[in-house]
Amino acid sequence: MSDITIATLRQALAASADTVAAMRAYMVMNNRGLLVGMLLAPGLFRGIGVAGTICLCGMAIRFTGMTGMLRHGAVQVAPA
């Protein structure tokens, strides 16, 4: 959903020599998160049910977003 925004920020904030490494790191972390989620999902659904799993995922997303905002703050990109 935010692929264009993330790609734009990556190109604007990373040095041109680091763009390939930044893209590679992004892809690795994205795929790692998907793999972990797929491995944990069956156990979570069995253990706490569908509603509990949805709530837990929502809390994890919120925690991750809040941690990122507290750690990095708002990122402003200078106009080109």
C-alpha positions as CSV (number, residue, x, y, z in Angstrom):
1,M,0.0,0.0,0.0
2,S,2.9,2.4,0.7
3,D,5.4,0.9,-1.7
4,I,5.7,4.2,-3.7
5,T,6.2,6.3,-0.6
6,I,8.8,3.9,0.8
7,A,10.7,3.7,-2.5
8,T,10.7,7.5,-2.8
9,L,12.0,7.9,0.8
10,R,14.6,5.2,0.3
11,Q,16.0,6.9,-2.8
12,A,15.9,10.4,-1.2
13,L,17.4,9.5,2.2
14,A,19.9,6.8,1.2
15,A,23.1,7.7,-0.5
16,S,23.2,6.5,-4.1
17,A,25.9,4.0,-3.3
18,D,23.7,2.5,-0.5
19,T,20.5,2.3,-2.5
20,V,21.0,-1.4,-3.6
21,A,21.9,-2.4,0.0
22,A,18.9,-0.6,1.3
23,M,16.6,-2.3,-1.1
24,R,18.1,-5.7,-0.4
25,A,17.7,-5.1,3.4
26,Y,14.1,-4.0,2.9
27,M,13.3,-7.1,0.8
28,V,14.9,-9.5,3.4
29,M,13.1,-8.0,6.3
30,N,9.8,-7.9,4.5
31,N,10.1,-11.6,3.4
32,R,11.3,-12.6,6.9
33,G,8.3,-11.0,8.5
34,L,6.0,-12.8,6.1
35,L,7.7,-16.2,6.8
36,V,7.5,-15.7,10.6
37,G,3.8,-14.7,10.3
38,M,3.0,-17.8,8.2
39,L,4.8,-20.0,10.7
40,L,3.1,-18.5,13.7
41,A,-0.4,-18.2,12.3
42,P,-1.7,-21.8,12.7
43,G,-0.6,-22.0,16.3
44,L,-2.1,-18.6,17.1
45,F,-5.5,-19.5,15.4
46,R,-5.6,-22.7,17.4
47,G,-4.5,-21.1,20.7
48,I,-6.4,-17.8,20.9
49,G,-8.9,-18.0,18.0
50,V,-9.4,-15.7,15.0
51,A,-10.5,-12.6,17.0
52,G,-7.6,-12.9,19.4
53,T,-5.2,-13.3,16.6
54,I,-6.5,-10.3,14.8
55,C,-6.3,-8.2,18.1
56,L,-2.8,-9.5,18.7
57,C,-1.7,-8.6,15.2
58,G,-3.3,-5.1,15.5
59,M,-1.5,-4.5,18.8
60,A,1.8,-5.6,17.2
61,I,1.4,-3.3,14.2
62,R,0.5,-0.4,16.6
63,F,3.5,-1.1,18.8
64,T,5.9,-1.3,15.8
65,G,4.5,2.0,14.5
66,M,4.7,3.8,17.8
67,T,8.3,2.5,18.4
68,G,9.4,3.7,15.0
69,M,7.8,7.2,15.6
70,L,9.4,7.5,19.0
71,R,12.8,6.3,17.7
72,H,13.0,8.1,14.4
73,G,10.5,10.9,14.8
74,A,8.8,12.5,11.7
75,V,11.0,12.3,8.6
76,Q,10.9,15.4,6.4
77,V,12.2,15.2,2.9
78,A,13.5,18.5,1.3
79,P,11.8,19.3,-2.0
80,A,13.9,18.4,-5.0
